[in-house]
Amino acid sequence: MSTVSKLKLPVYGMNCAGCAGRLQSALNEIPAVTAEVNFALESALLCFAPQADHSETLNLILAVLEKKGYQTDSETILISVSGWSCISCANKTTSILNASPLIIDTQANFATEKLQLRTIQGALSETDIKQLAAQMPYQLTIESKQDLKTQNALKAAEHKKRDRKALATLAAAVILSLPFLLTMLNMLINNEHSLLPGWLEFTLATPLQFIIGARFYRGAWLSLKNGSANMDLLVALGTSAAYFYSLYILLFGLDQPLYFESSALVITLVTLGKYLEHRAKQSTSSAINALMALRPDTAKVKKGKVYVDVKIENVQVDDLVQVAIGEKVPVDGLVVQGKSYLDESLLTGESKPILKNNNDPVIAGSINGEGVLLIKTTAVGESTSLSKIISLVENAQMSKAPIMQLVDKISAVFVPVVLLIALATFLSWYLLTGDFQHALISAVAVLVIACPCALGLATPTAVVVGTGVAAQQGILIKDIKTLQQAYKLQTIIFDKTGTLTQGKGQLNEIFSFNGDNKSLLAKLYALQSGSRHPIANAVKSYCLANQITANHNDHVQAVNGEGIKGLVDGDFLAAGNLAMMKRFNIKVPQQVFDTMLNQSDSYIYIASEQALLGYISINDQLRSESSEAIIQLHKRGLKTVMLSGDKDSVVKHISQQLQIGSCYSELKPEQKLNKLIELQKNKHVAMVGDGVNDAPALAQADVSIAMGTGSDAAKESASITLMRNDPRLVALAVDISKATWHKIQQNLFWAFIFNTAAIPAAAMGYLSPAIAGGAMALSSITVLTNSLLLKRFKTKK
């Protein structure tokens, strides 16, 4: 089966947050599926449980969408097969393929040796198909599949078609309702209810009601068919009541005012609101669209002595790829030839182009400046940094804050409650005054004003914009819970090595008791050759620069927080701090210890099974941005703490240089975790780190922040990843998180206030249906506009 466990599914046709909530509930009833539906993004994120039978999963998902009246995008892939010997081979192939959660169905033709796969558009990459093919003894070759560029072009064309249709519908609605608007203005000025003949009002209102307003009837019917109620039902009931009551008066020639203008203007204003809402929602996703646009469609792969244009899906790890001047880098890789400046600003937020030389890493999506590069591919497809960034941002945008659970519950019961309020309004006015017209119009106003769209848009739109702004600055926020926690932060805890320091130490002193420093380094190099720790990198760099080769090693093992041990040329060797020496009962001479006690360098001791062989000192320079990073955090009223496994004199020296509030040294990973838990009592803390040793503390912190070039374990544990090694981004991440959370709170406040104030006003007869329709549309636009203001976010200086 495919290793894919997630699928992002576009969903078209949702009209309100209630629709999204009910669809999410229905999808979550499917066995082995967990779903998150986002109304603002018009999409669903589906997670498939591993080891489950998913042969019918996608069909069940599509059946739910069809039942609810929603649509998605699908595509058909044609595959030729070689190796079938009988019809049972074909049947076996289809059963294996249909077990994938990404395949809707598979049709096999044994006679022509062809397969047709139907799937969600863009869900199945060629790599996925190759993984499926590896499970069977047949060769599968893709004959036709839309490439990424074609898929995106088709989606863009479909979106443009929908936009044109929506704009044409809106234009028709405005033209038909304009006479009614002029009538209302005349009524306000001259106190005359109508200047239009009744038959003309009927002629103008009818196409508005049943052609332009057909979407509301369809939505209301689907909602009722599924045993629920949504915004469409409110609009359909309200406008139908005004329309049919006016029609009754017109047909029977009664001498009473007509209310065709109420139904017509409500439909026009709601249609206008939906159009503006749609355009604003498109704008919220501009950051993710910009990232997606960085994906090239092809790469120039070296084949022998020539370069061949290969579809990006077919590029393999270790391929040699040429990147011309001005081109986007198609894959992650290492430079093997050439030198050039690369623009990585959209990926890391770094505004200045970065010089790339031999063995320097490059990331897919960065733009080549002034030189031709030949790079060796290290990651392709979904494994590239760009794809991981897009995936992280999309997942963050799809996630829901705990407060959204309350909003979902309110939305689920909101419409039925509004229907009861509208009925109570009608009965109250009619029984108290006997005025059927006033009772009806007040009830219609309640139905129209009460749309819960603003509530549904309040959180997701702010999250989409906020996480997009953060991504443009080189800050990846994993989920919405992080935004909520960052709002409460009081203390920022830093690891030292690789976070506040450069993590690229330089060897200052080498001392061997037998006088053979080169031999000592060769042994140490052997131990450190497989490690990515900053100290190991410093040792390896020095040895390579001085042409020192590593001895043979075996059974090498890291001891967290202490050092590393193993066999070198068959003899036991350990290298690490004093704790490591104590572990193996190695005595450090007092005079050696005394000379190192107050030094700002870090010392590594090297010992055999019986005695200390020597030591090295490493100086790890502070990052140039570290001092400003601490100052910025202090300006925000945040306390700073440093936790480090390094010796006390080094940690105190750096703490004093940076004016960090407090520091703790010589900590093992479990001691770091315990100290963090202690600091966490009655306080909200963030942990900033980059190494494997930081993973437990990162997992425990309220907000965890990993440096972009840190270990995979650190980034996996972290809720925020900084794409460039600049600790100043910590303050920026906190600012963006707080700003986004403030927007969510503002949006929810205004949405709740609007419905709380507007429904009683409509019930008491202070709002006409037309004004109610305009106010309802305005509430959604206000929430969206407030969210989009995050794009102007500026950090504190």
C-alpha positions in Angstrom: 0.0 0.0 0.0 1.0 3.6 -0.4 2.8 5.2 2.5 0.6 8.3 2.2 -1.6 8.7 5.2 -3.0 12.2 4.5 -5.0 13.7 1.6 -6.0 17.3 1.2 -9.3 17.4 -0.7 -10.8 20.5 -2.3 -14.5 20.9 -1.4 -16.7 23.1 -3.5 -20.2 24.2 -2.6 -20.0 25.0 1.2 -22.0 28.1 2.0 -21.3 28.6 5.7 -19.4 27.4 8.7 -22.3 25.1 9.6 -21.9 23.3 6.3 -18.2 22.7 7.1 -19.0 21.5 10.6 -21.7 19.0 9.4 -19.5 17.7 6.6 -16.6 17.2 9.1 -18.9 15.2 11.4 -20.1 13.0 8.5 -16.5 12.4 7.3 -15.4 11.4 10.8 -18.1 8.7 10.8 -16.2 6.9 8.1 -14.1 4.0 9.6 -10.3 4.7 10.0 -10.7 8.3 8.8 -10.1 11.5 10.7 -11.2 14.7 9.0 -10.7 18.5 9.4 -12.9 20.7 7.2 -12.0 24.3 6.7 -14.7 26.6 5.3 -12.4 29.5 4.6 -10.0 27.3 2.5 -12.8 25.3 1.0 -10.9 22.1 1.7 -10.8 19.0 3.9 -7.7 17.4 5.4 -8.2 13.6 5.7 -5.9 11.4 7.8 -6.1 7.6 7.1 -5.4 5.2 9.9 -2.5 2.8 9.1 -3.0 -1.0 8.8 -6.7 -0.4 8.0 -8.6 -1.7 4.9 -9.0 1.4 2.8 -10.4 -0.3 -0.4 -13.7 1.6 0.0 -12.6 4.6 1.9 -12.3 7.1 -0.9 -15.6 6.0 -2.4 -17.3 6.5 1.0 -15.8 10.0 1.2 -17.1 10.9 -2.3 -20.5 9.4 -1.4 -20.6 11.7 1.6 -19.7 14.7 -0.6 -22.3 13.8 -3.1 -25.0 13.3 -0.5 -24.1 16.7 1.0 -24.2 18.3 -2.5 -20.5 19.2 -2.6 -17.9 18.6 -5.4 -14.2 17.9 -5.7 -11.6 17.5 -8.5 -10.8 14.1 -9.9 -8.5 12.8 -12.7 -7.9 9.6 -14.6 -4.5 8.0 -15.1 -3.8 5.5 -17.9 -1.2 2.8 -17.2 0.1 0.0 -19.3 1.0 -3.3 -17.7 3.4 -6.1 -18.7 3.6 -9.5 -17.0 -0.1 -10.5 -16.8 -0.6 -14.1 -17.7 -4.3 -14.5 -17.0 -7.4 -12.6 -15.9 -6.7 -13.4 -12.2 -3.4 -11.4 -12.6 -5.5 -8.4 -13.7 -7.9 -8.9 -10.8 -5.1 -9.2 -8.3 -3.6 -5.9 -9.6 -6.9 -4.0 -9.3 -7.4 -5.3 -5.7 -3.9 -4.2 -4.7 -4.4 -0.7 -6.2 -7.9 -0.3 -4.9 -6.6 -0.9 -1.3 -4.8 2.5 -1.5 -6.7 5.3 0.2 -5.8 7.6 -2.7 -7.5 5.6 -5.4 -11.3 5.9 -6.1 -11.4 2.9 -8.4 -9.4 0.9 -10.9 -10.5 -0.6 -14.2 -8.4 -3.3 -15.8 -8.4 -4.6 -19.4 -6.6 -7.9 -19.7 -6.8 -8.0 -23.5 -5.1 -4.6 -24.0 -3.0 -4.8 -20.8 -4.2 -1.4 -19.7 -5.2 0.1 -16.3 -7.3 3.1 -15.7 -6.9 4.7 -12.2 -9.4 7.3 -11.0 -8.2 9.5 -8.2 -8.4 12.9 -6.7 -6.6 15.4 -8.9 -2.9 15.7 -7.9 -3.2 13.1 -5.1 -1.2 10.3 -6.8 2.3 11.2 -7.8 4.4 9.0 -10.1 6.4 8.0 -7.0 3.2 6.8 -5.3 2.4 4.7 -8.3 5.9 3.2 -8.3 5.5 2.3 -4.7 2.2 0.5 -5.4 3.8 -1.2 -8.4 6.6 -2.5 -6.2 4.0 -4.6 -4.3 3.2 -6.8 -7.3 5.3 -8.8 -9.8 4.2 -6.8 -12.8 5.7 -3.8 -14.5 3.5 -0.6 -14.5 4.2 2.2 -16.9 2.3 5.5 -16.8 1.1 6.3 -20.3 -0.8 9.5 -19.6 -1.0 11.6 -16.5 -1.5 15.3 -16.2 1.7 16.9 -14.9 1.7 19.4 -12.1 1.7 22.4 -14.5 -1.3 21.0 -16.4 -3.2 20.3 -13.2 -2.6 23.8 -11.9 -3.5 25.3 -15.2 -6.8 23.4 -15.3 -7.6 24.4 -11.7 -6.8 28.0 -12.5 -9.0 27.9 -15.6 -11.8 26.3 -13.5 -11.4 29.0 -10.8 -11.5 31.8 -13.5 -14.6 30.2 -15.0 -16.3 30.2 -11.6 -15.2 33.8 -11.0 -16.6 34.9 -14.3 -19.9 33.1 -13.7 -20.2 34.6 -10.2 -19.4 38.1 -11.5 -22.0 37.7 -14.3 -24.6 36.5 -11.8 -23.9 39.4 -9.5 -24.1 41.9 -12.4 -27.5 40.5 -13.4 -28.7 40.7 -9.8 -27.6 44.3 -9.5 -29.3 45.3 -12.8 -32.6 43.6 -11.8 -32.6 45.0 -8.3 -31.5 48.6 -9.2 -35.1 49.8 -9.8 -36.0 48.5 -6.3 -33.1 50.4 -4.8 -34.2 53.6 -6.4 -37.8 52.9 -5.1 -36.5 52.6 -1.6 -34.5 55.8 -1.8 -37.6 57.6 -3.1 -39.6 56.1 -0.2 -37.0 57.5 2.3 -37.0 60.9 0.6 -40.7 61.4 -0.3 -42.3 58.8 2.1 -43.9 57.0 -0.9 -43.8 53.2 -0.7 -43.7 52.3 -4.4 -43.2 54.0 -7.7 -43.1 50.8 -9.7 -46.3 49.1 -11.0 -46.9 45.8 -9.3 -46.5 43.7 -12.5 -43.1 45.3 -13.1 -42.0 44.5 -9.5 -43.1 40.9 -10.1 -41.3 40.7 -13.4 -38.0 42.0 -11.9 -38.3 39.9 -8.7 -39.1 36.5 -10.2 -35.8 35.8 -12.0 -34.0 37.2 -8.9 -35.9 34.8 -6.7 -35.8 31.6 -8.8 -32.8 31.9 -11.1 -30.2 33.9 -9.2 -31.6 32.7 -5.9 -31.7 29.1 -7.0 -28.5 28.4 -5.1 -30.2 29.1 -1.8 -33.1 26.7 -2.6 -30.6 24.0 -3.6 -28.6 24.5 -0.5 -31.7 24.6 1.7 -33.0 21.4 0.1 -29.7 19.5 0.6 -29.5 20.7 4.1 -33.0 19.5 5.0 -32.4 16.2 3.2 -29.5 15.6 5.4 -31.5 16.4 8.5 -29.9 19.8 9.3 -30.4 23.5 8.7 -28.0 26.1 7.3 -27.7 29.7 6.1 -29.3 28.9 2.8 -32.5 27.8 4.6 -32.7 31.1 6.4 -32.3 33.1 3.2 -34.7 30.8 1.2 -37.4 31.0 3.9 -37.1 34.7 4.4 -37.1 35.8 0.8 -39.8 33.2 -0.2 -42.1 34.6 2.6 -41.7 38.2 1.3 -42.0 37.1 -2.4 -45.1 34.8 -2.1 -46.9 37.2 0.3 -46.4 40.0 -2.3 -47.5 37.7 -5.1 -50.7 36.9 -3.1 -51.5 40.6 -2.7 -50.8 41.2 -6.4 -52.9 38.3 -7.7 -55.9 39.2 -5.5 -55.7 42.9 -6.2 -55.5 43.8 -2.5 -54.8 47.4 -1.6 -51.7 46.7 0.5 -48.0 47.4 0.0 -45.9 44.9 -1.9 -42.6 43.6 -0.6 -41.0 42.3 -3.7 -38.1 44.7 -3.1 -37.3 43.1 0.2 -36.8 39.6 -1.3 -35.0 41.0 -4.4 -32.6 43.2 -2.4 -31.8 40.5 0.1 -30.9 38.1 -2.6 -28.7 40.7 -4.4 -27.0 41.8 -1.2 -26.3 38.2 0.0 -25.0 37.4 -3.5 -22.7 40.5 -3.4 -21.5 39.5 0.1 -20.7 35.9 -1.1 -18.8 37.2 -4.1 -16.7 39.6 -2.0 -16.2 36.9 0.6 -15.0 34.5 -2.1 -12.5 37.1 -3.4 -11.3 37.9 0.1 -10.8 34.2 0.9 -8.7 33.8 -2.2 -6.5 36.7 -1.0 -6.0 35.0 2.4 -4.2 32.1 0.7 -1.8 34.3 -1.3 1.3 33.2 0.8 0.7 29.5 0.2 0.0 30.2 -3.5 3.3 32.1 -3.8 5.2 29.1 -2.3 3.4 26.7 -4.7 4.4 28.9 -7.6 8.1 28.3 -6.7 7.8 24.6 -7.8 9.4 24.2 -11.2 7.8 21.8 -13.7 11.0 20.3 -15.2 14.7 19.9 -14.4 17.8 19.6 -16.7 19.2 16.2 -15.7 22.7 15.1 -16.9 22.4 12.0 -19.1 25.9 11.1 -20.2 27.3 14.2 -21.8 24.0 16.0 -22.5 21.3 17.6 -20.4 17.8 16.4 -20.8 14.6 18.1 -19.7 12.9 15.7 -17.3 9.5 16.1 -15.6 10.1 17.1 -11.9 8.2 13.9 -10.8 10.8 11.7 -12.6 14.0 13.2 -11.1 15.7 10.8 -8.8 18.0 11.2 -5.8 21.7 11.4 -6.9 20.8 12.8 -10.3 23.0 15.6 -11.5 20.9 18.7 -12.3 22.0 21.9 -14.1 20.5 25.2 -12.9 20.9 28.0 -15.4 21.1 31.7 -14.5 17.7 33.1 -13.4 16.1 29.6 -13.1 14.4 28.2 -10.0 16.3 25.3 -8.3 14.1 22.3 -9.0 15.3 19.9 -6.2 17.2 19.9 -2.9 20.8 19.1 -3.5 24.5 19.9 -3.0 26.6 22.1 -5.3 29.2 20.0 -7.1 30.2 22.5 -9.7 29.9 26.3 -10.1 29.4 29.3 -7.8 26.4 31.6 -7.6 24.2 33.8 -5.3 20.8 32.3 -4.6 17.7 34.1 -3.6 15.9 32.1 -0.8 13.8 35.0 0.5 10.4 33.3 -0.2 11.5 30.2 1.6 13.6 31.5 4.5 12.7 35.2 4.7 16.4 36.0 4.2 16.3 39.2 2.1 20.0 39.0 0.9 21.1 36.5 -1.8 23.3 33.8 -0.3 26.6 32.7 -2.0 26.6 29.0 -2.8 29.9 27.2 -3.6 31.1 23.5 -3.8 29.3 21.2 -1.2 26.9 23.9 -0.1 23.3 22.8 0.2 20.6 24.4 -2.1 16.9 24.1 -1.6 14.2 23.7 -4.2 12.4 26.9 -5.1 15.3 29.2 -4.5 16.2 31.4 -7.5 19.7 31.2 -9.1 21.4 34.5 -9.6 24.5 35.0 -11.6 26.2 31.6 -12.3 25.4 28.2 -13.7 25.3 25.5 -11.1 25.5 21.7 -11.2 23.9 20.1 -8.2 23.6 16.6 -7.0 20.1 15.8 -5.9 19.5 14.9 -2.3 15.7 15.1 -2.1 12.9 15.2 -4.6 9.1 15.5 -4.7 7.4 15.6 -1.3 10.8 15.2 0.5 12.1 18.6 -0.6 12.2 21.4 1.9 9.8 23.4 -0.2 7.2 20.6 -0.2 7.6 20.2 3.6 7.2 23.9 4.1 4.0 23.9 2.0 2.7 20.8 3.9 3.5 22.4 7.3 1.7 25.7 6.4 -1.3 23.8 4.9 -1.6 21.6 8.0 -1.4 24.7 10.3 -4.1 26.4 8.2 -6.4 23.4 8.4 -6.0 22.9 12.2 -8.6 24.2 14.7 -8.1 26.0 17.9 -9.9 24.7 21.0 -12.1 27.9 20.8 -13.3 26.7 17.4 -14.9 23.7 19.0 -17.2 26.1 20.8 -17.9 28.0 17.6 -18.7 24.7 15.8 -21.2 23.8 18.5 -22.8 27.2 18.4 -23.1 27.0 14.6 -24.6 23.6 14.7 -27.6 24.8 16.8 -27.7 28.4 15.6 -30.0 28.0 12.6 -32.7 26.0 14.4 -32.6 28.5 17.2 -33.0 31.4 14.7 -36.0 29.6 13.1 -37.6 29.5 16.5 -36.8 33.1 17.2 -38.3 34.1 13.8 -41.4 32.1 14.5 -41.7 33.7 18.0 -41.2 37.1 16.4 -44.0 36.5 13.9 -46.5 35.2 16.5 -45.7 37.9 19.0 -46.2 40.8 16.5 -49.3 39.2 15.0 -51.0 38.4 18.3 -50.1 41.7 19.9 -50.9 44.0 17.0 -52.9 42.0 14.5 -50.7 43.4 11.8 -49.8 40.4 9.6 -47.5 42.4 7.3 -45.4 43.9 10.1 -45.2 40.5 11.8 -44.1 38.8 8.5 -41.5 41.4 7.6 -40.0 41.4 11.1 -39.7 37.6 11.0 -38.1 37.8 7.6 -35.6 40.3 8.9 -34.6 37.9 11.7 -34.1 35.1 9.3 -31.9 37.2 7.0 -29.8 39.0 9.6 -28.9 35.8 11.5 -26.4 34.2 9.1 -23.5 32.7 11.1 -20.9 33.1 8.3 -19.0 35.7 10.2 -18.6 33.3 13.1 -17.3 30.5 10.8 -14.8 32.8 9.1 -13.5 34.5 12.2 -10.8 31.9 13.2 -9.7 30.2 9.9 -9.2 33.4 7.9 -7.0 34.9 10.6 -5.0 31.6 10.9 -4.5 31.4 7.1 -3.2 35.0 6.8 -1.1 34.8 10.0 0.6 31.5 9.2 1.2 32.8 5.6 2.8 36.0 6.9 5.0 33.9 9.2 6.0 31.6 6.3 7.1 34.6 4.3 9.3 35.7 7.1 10.9 32.2 7.4 8.8 31.0 10.3 6.8 27.8 10.1 4.0 27.5 12.6 2.9 23.9 12.9 -0.7 24.4 14.4 -3.2 26.9 15.7 -2.6 25.7 19.3 0.8 27.3 19.1 -0.8 30.6 18.2 -2.9 30.4 21.3 -0.1 29.4 23.6 2.3 32.1 22.3 -0.2 34.7 23.4 0.5 33.7 27.1 4.3 33.2 27.0 6.3 34.6 29.9 9.7 32.9 29.6 11.9 31.9 26.7 14.4 29.1 27.3 17.4 28.8 25.0 19.8 26.0 24.4 23.3 27.3 23.8 25.2 25.4 21.1 23.9 26.0 17.6 21.1 28.3 18.9 22.8 31.3 20.5 26.2 30.2 19.2 27.1 29.4 15.6 27.5 25.7 16.3 30.7 25.7 14.2 33.3 25.6 16.8 37.0 26.0 16.1 39.8 23.9 17.7 41.9 26.3 19.8 44.1 23.8 21.7 45.2 20.2 21.2 47.1 18.4 23.9 48.3 14.8 23.9 50.1 13.4 26.9 52.5 11.4 24.6 53.2 14.5 22.4 51.6 13.0 19.3 48.7 15.4 18.6 48.1 14.1 15.1 47.6 10.5 16.3 45.2 11.7 19.0 43.1 13.6 16.5 43.1 10.6 14.1 41.5 8.5 16.9 39.0 11.3 17.8 38.1 11.8 14.1 37.3 8.0 13.9 34.9 8.4 16.8 33.2 11.6 15.5 33.1 10.7 11.8 29.4 9.6 11.9 28.2 12.3 14.2 26.5 15.6 13.3 27.1 17.3 16.6 28.7 20.8 16.3 31.8 19.5 18.2 32.1 16.6 15.8 31.8 19.0 12.8 34.6 21.1 14.3 36.9 18.1 14.7 36.1 16.8 11.2 36.7 20.2 9.6 40.1 20.6 11.3 41.2 17.1 10.3 40.2 17.5 6.7 41.9 20.9 6.5 45.1 19.3 8.0 44.9 16.1 6.0 44.4 13.9 9.0 42.7 10.6 8.2 40.4 8.8 10.5 41.4 5.4 12.0 39.1 2.4 11.8 36.1 2.5 14.1 33.5 0.0 15.4 30.5 -0.1 17.8 30.4 3.7 18.1 27.7 5.0 20.4 26.7 8.5 21.7 26.1 9.0 25.4 23.5 11.8 25.6 24.8 14.9 27.3 28.2 13.4 27.9 30.1 12.4 24.8 30.8 9.4 22.5 32.4 6.0 22.9 33.5 3.1 20.7 36.3 0.9 19.4 39.1 2.6 17.4 41.6 0.1 15.8 40.1 -2.5 18.2 40.8 -0.5 21.4 38.2 1.2 23.6 38.1 5.0 23.2 35.8 7.6 24.9 35.6 11.3 24.3 33.5 13.8 26.2 33.1 16.0 29.2 34.0 15.3 32.9 30.8 13.4 33.4 31.9 11.0 30.6 35.3 10.6 32.3 33.6 9.8 35.6 31.4 7.2 33.9 34.5 5.2 33.0 36.5 6.0 36.1 39.1 8.1 34.2 40.9 10.4 36.5 41.6 14.0 35.2 44.8 15.4 36.8 44.1 18.3 39.1 46.5 20.6 37.3 44.7 20.0 34.0 41.4 20.6 35.6 42.5 23.8 37.3 43.8 25.4 34.1 40.5 24.8 32.4 38.2 25.8 35.2 37.6 29.5 34.3 38.2 29.3 30.5 35.5 30.2 28.1 36.4 27.4 25.7 34.7 24.0 25.8 37.0 21.1 26.6 36.7 17.5 25.3 38.7 14.8 27.1 39.9 11.8 25.1 40.6 8.6 27.1 41.4 4.9 26.6 40.1 2.2 28.9 42.7 2.9 31.5 43.9 6.5 31.3 43.4 10.1 29.9 45.2 10.4 26.6 44.7 14.1 26.1 42.2 16.9 25.4 41.1 19.5 22.9 39.5 22.9 23.4 36.8 24.3 21.2 35.6 27.9 20.9 32.1 28.3 19.6 31.5 31.9 18.6 28.2 33.7 19.4 25.9 34.4 16.5 26.0 38.1 15.6 22.2 38.3 16.0 22.1 36.7 19.5 22.6 39.9 21.5 19.8 41.8 19.7 17.5 38.7 20.0 17.8 38.7 23.8 17.3 42.5 23.9 14.1 42.3 21.8 12.7 39.6 24.0 13.4 41.7 27.2 11.7 44.7 25.5 8.6 42.5 25.2 8.6 41.8 28.9 9.7 38.2 28.4 12.2 36.5 30.8 15.2 34.6 29.3 16.9 31.5 30.5 19.7 29.4 29.1 20.0 25.6 29.7 23.2 24.0 28.5 25.2 20.8 28.9 28.5 22.8 28.6 30.7 23.6 31.6 29.8 26.3 34.1 32.5 28.8 33.1 31.5 28.8 29.4 27.8 29.1 30.1 28.2 31.9 32.6 30.5 33.8 30.2 28.0 33.7 27.4 25.1 34.5 29.7 26.9 37.6 30.9 27.7 38.6 27.4 24.1 38.4 26.3 22.6 39.6 29.6 20.4 36.5 29.8 18.3 36.5 33.0 19.5 33.1 34.4 21.5 30.1 33.2 22.0 26.5 34.2 25.1 24.5 33.1 26.4 20.9 32.8 22.9 19.5 32.3 22.1 16.1 30.8 19.0 15.9 28.5 16.8 14.5 31.3 18.1 17.3 33.6 17.2 19.9 31.0 13.7 18.4 30.8 13.4 18.5 34.6 14.6 22.1 34.9 12.1 23.1 32.2 9.3 21.4 34.0 10.4 23.3 37.2 10.4 26.6 35.3 7.0 25.7 33.8 5.2 25.7 37.1 2.5 28.5 37.0 4.2 29.9 33.9 4.0 29.5 30.1 7.4 28.8 28.6 9.0 28.4 25.2 12.0 26.3 24.4 14.4 27.2 21.6 16.9 24.5 20.5 18.5 22.7 17.6 19.9 19.4 18.7 18.8 15.8 19.4 19.5 16.5 23.0 16.8 19.2 23.0 14.0 17.0 21.7 12.6 16.0 25.2 12.6 19.6 26.4 11.1 20.8 23.1 8.3 18.3 23.4 7.5 19.4 27.0 7.5 23.2 26.4 4.2 25.1 25.9 5.7 26.4 22.7 8.8 24.7 21.1 11.0 26.5 18.6 13.6 24.7 16.4 16.4 26.2 14.4 16.0 25.4 10.7 19.3 23.6 10.3 18.9 21.7 13.5 18.4 18.0 13.8 15.3 16.2 12.4 14.3 15.1 15.9 14.3 18.7 17.1 12.3 20.0 14.2 9.8 17.1 14.6 9.3 17.9 18.3 9.0 21.7 17.7 5.7 23.6 17.1 7.6 26.4 15.3 10.6 26.0 13.0 12.8 28.9 12.0 14.0 28.5 8.4 17.2 30.5 9.0 19.5 30.4 11.9 18.6 33.8 13.3 17.5 33.9 17.0 15.9 37.3 16.4 13.1 35.3 14.6 12.0 34.1 18.0 10.7 37.6 18.9 9.2 37.9 15.5 7.4 34.5 15.8 6.0 35.5 19.2 4.8 38.8 17.7 3.1 37.2 14.7 1.5 34.5 16.9 0.2 37.2 19.3 -1.1 39.4 16.4 -2.9 36.4 14.8 -4.5 35.4 18.1 -5.6 39.0 18.7 -7.2 39.0 15.2 -9.0 35.8 16.1 -10.3 37.3 19.3 -11.4 40.5 17.5 -13.2 38.6 14.8 -15.0 36.4 17.2 -16.0 39.4 19.4 -17.4 41.3 16.4 -19.2 38.2 15.0 -20.8 37.5 18.4 -21.7 41.1 19.0 -23.2 41.5 15.6 -25.6 38.5 16.0 -26.3 39.4 19.6 -27.3 42.9 18.7 -28.8 42.4 15.3 -31.2 39.6 15.9 -33.1 41.5 18.7 -33.1 44.6 16.6 -34.7 42.7 13.7 -37.2 41.0 16.0 -38.3 44.4 17.4 -38.9 45.7 13.9 -36.0 48.1 13.6 -34.5 46.5 10.6 -36.1 45.9 7.2 -35.2 42.6 5.4 -33.1 44.6 2.8 -31.1 46.4 5.4 -30.7 43.1 7.3 -29.3 41.4 4.2 -26.8 44.2 3.7 -25.7 44.1 7.3 -25.3 40.3 7.2 -23.1 40.5 4.1 -21.1 43.4 5.7 -20.4 41.3 8.9 -18.6 38.6 6.9 -16.7 41.2 4.8 -15.7 43.0 8.0 -14.2 39.8 9.6 -12.4 38.9 6.4 -11.0 42.5 6.0 -9.8 42.5 9.6 -8.0 39.2 9.0 -6.4 40.6 5.8 -5.0 43.5 7.8 -2.5 41.0 9.2 -0.7 41.2 5.9 0.5 44.7 7.0 2.0 43.2 10.1 5.2 45.0 11.2 7.3 43.7 14.1 8.4 45.9 16.9 11.8 47.5 16.5 
